[in-house]
Amino acid sequence: MAKKKMLKVTLVRSPIRQNPKHKLCVKGLGLRRMHQTVEVEDTPSVRGMINKANYLLRVEGEA
């Protein structure tokens, strides 16, 4: 069984006063507070959420 690739995503800017769709992307990634880091699976849908709100996030583990 192949090991699934994971990404570490950290919220570095507040989603307050941001586009509501971008806020929902941050929430969908599982981020609730500033400087919180979560590990998410590297899938096209997750990549789309990260790209939509990229100015709010820091991503580690990219290839």
N, C-alpha and C positions, 0 to 999 in steps of 0.2 A: 504494500500500500504506500503510495507516494505521500510525502509530508506536505501538508498544505502551507502555502506561502502566507505569511502574516505581515501586516503593517501596523506600526505604532503611530497613532494619531493623537496629537495634543492640541487642545484649544488654547490659542495664544492671544486672541482678541475677543472682546465681549460681543455676543450677538445682539445686544440691545441696540435698537435703532437701525438694525440691518434689514435687508429684504426678508419678508416673511418666509419665502421659499428657502432661503439660505438658512434661516433659523431651523426650519424643519429638517434640513439635511444634517445639521449639527446634532439635533435631537435624535435623528435616525441612526447616527453613528454611535450613539450611547454617551455622548458628552453632555454633562450637566453643569459643570462649573469651570472656572478659569484654571488653567494649568493642569487639568485632569488629563491623564493619558489612558487610552484604551487600545487593546489589540483587536484588530478586525481582519477577517479573511480577505485576501486580495482577489476580488471578483470584479467584473465589469460594472456591476451596479454600485458597489462601494466606491470604485474609482470615479464614477460619475458624480456621486455625492461629494467626494473630496474635491474634484475639479470645480464644482459649482461654488463651493464656499472656501476656495483655496486661500483667500486672503485672511481667513480667520484661524487657519490650521497650520501645524507643522507636522510633516510626515517623515517617518524614519523607516528604513528597511526597503526602500525602493531599489529597483534594479535599473 
